[in-house]
């Protein structure tokens, strides 16, 4: 959820949660995958292109950030690439049968299968701080989400109420009393993880009251980006708000 500015800062926070706070079939209707169903058994590290094909496709964080997983042609298809709009693809290398490591982002991920052996989701892990579940979606759903994000980015118009929602979010984090009722369920769980395992509250608490929140732009993933000035520092936040005023996701980078 919080990171210092860097080439992969937003993703490793966005993502990324590989964008990240540090994203349901297309909105807030998807239940996060059962983390306990992932295959944690160590298997062979060398996977064939046919083995990797089962993971190729699209995965969505919350409702807006679409990750694409492809096979890396430059490596004869023997490893995966992970990418989100606005970022170059990076290697996603097998650590075991279902577990992978991002070669540039410093995070890990494990794919999750259902009882029929079909890959249903990808969970990204950022150390022991927090994990981000992402549902697998088909190409049509992915294109619909990305097209909607593109329209919003072209308009450069923030969602009504997103600035006020961001202010409430920051104040809630500072006070250690986030209002989980105005968050999508998956995102509320992510906020709980981050506020328990990191110094997020202390960092923003030390900075004091919010002095100003200024709209910057709408990013390629349809997020409203704001520059936030507090008494003791500056941060840039991205927030995704749905039409009902529910926070679907957020990300921030401290200055």
Beta strands, then each sheet from edge to edge (+ up, - down):
strand 1: 2-4
strand 2: 57-61
strand 3: 65-71
strand 4: 80-84
strand 5: 90-94
strand 6: 99-102
strand 7: 108-113
strand 8: 119-126
strand 9: 130-137
strand 10: 210-218
strand 11: 224-230
strand 12: 233-241
strand 13: 247-254
sheet 1: 1+ 13+ 12- 11+ 10-
sheet 2: 2+ 3- 4+ 5- 6+ 7- 8+ 9- 2+
end
